[in-house]
Amino acid sequence: MNNFFTALVNYSFMQHAMLACLLASIGCGIIGTYVVVKRIGFLAGGIAHSVLAGMGIAYYTGSSPLAGAMVAALVAGILIGWINLHWRQHEDILIAAFWSVGMAIGILFISRTPGYGIDLMSYMFGNILLVSDQDLYLMLILDIVIITMVILFYRQFLAAAFDEEFSRLRGINVEFFYILLLCMVALTVVLLIQVVGLILVLALLILPAASAAQFVNTIKHMMALSVVFSIAITTSGLVISYEPDLPSGSTIIIVAGLVYVLAIICQKLFIKTRAT
């Protein structure tokens, strides 16, 4: 523990890693709440794994993998949202197709890129210690975009999440806000890739919000508590992984899983205590 705090004070890469945890946790807590409430984890998974196509193409062309990830995530969010709205009876098959085809396209371009490896693998499995100043600026911008959109359209998102038919009767364009929400999920996926990597991003998107849902009943409170849980989970995972040199992304997800289990246990004990 002492070695970690010494490194945090003396080394800029550790300071970057801690800032990345904080910035990613904001978007994760806010958008993860909508993913859990709306029950669109499978759609979020499709978006997340489609990102590899953009990263592979960007890496092949010499562009930034993170920029490619953002473009691919937004395109996947729009297409998956449209498909889910218009071809709902085939939703599971089509989302699975996005999931697998997106990864296949990414792997194809990666295989044709001379000397690929360490950099792209850090995006796949996460290496928070490699976060740069540019990455932090991008994460800050994405957080600002997410917070601004939620503030501007909070009521519309809330109505669309809980009662689509009533929202339509009130004149709310449910389809537009649904796809906009998936685009914000896409931006959050790009945020979290920096922390835990593409493979584990879905777990960090869902588990803190699912843990918060055990204790609160309103969306605003759930968002706030989810952000707190996300910060605690990511920073704890970073601290735990440092001394034994464990993969930080995997450690963060294990901590998230433990927090979720403890949240369920605490909630069950609270209900049992009130019943007696």
C-alpha positions, 0 to 999 in steps of 0.5 A: 500500500505504501509503495502505491502511494509513493508511486502515486506521488512521484510518477506521472503515469500513476497520476494519469491512471488515477485520473482515468479511474475518476473520469471513467467512473463518472460516465460509467455511473451515469450511463450504466444506470440507464443500461441497468434500468432499461435492461439493454446490457445485451445491446451494450455488449453488441456495441462494445464488441463492435468497437474492435472493427473500428480499432482494427481499421484505424490501426491498419491505416495508421490512425488512432485506435481510440478514434476508430473505436469512437467512430465504430461505437457510434455507428454500432449504437445507431445501427443497433438502435434502429435494428432493435426498433424495427426488427425486434423479433430478430433482435438476439440474432442481429445483435449477436451478428454485430457482436461477432462480425465486428470482432471478426472485422477487427481481427482481420485488419489487425492480422494484416497490420505489420508489427501489431501487438502490445499497443492494441492488446492494451486496448483489448485487455486494458492497461490503465498505466499507459493512459496519456495526457491526450487520452485524459483530455478525450475522457474529460470531453466525453464526460462533459458530453455525457453529463450535458446530454443527460442534463438537457434530456433527463426527463425525456430519457426517464420517460422513454426508459420507463413508459414508451407508450405514455411518452409517445402520447406526450409527443416525445420522440422515443425512437430518437432518444432511444438511439441517442441513449445508445450513442451515449452508451457507445461513448461510455464504452470508449471511456471504459476501454482505457480502464479495463479494456474491450473484453471487460468493459460490459461488466464495469458498465453494469456492475456498479449501477446494479450494485447501486440499484440494491440501495436506492429507488430513484434514477438520480440517486442511483446515478450518484451512488453508481458513480461513487461505487465506480470510483471506489471499485476502479481506484481499489482495483488499481491499488490492489493490482499495483503491489503484486503486479496484477492486470489492473483491468481484471482486478477492477472487474473482480472487485466490481463483482465482489461489490455486487455480491456484497450489495445483494447480501446487504440488501437481503439482510436489510429486508430480513431485518425489517421483516422481523 
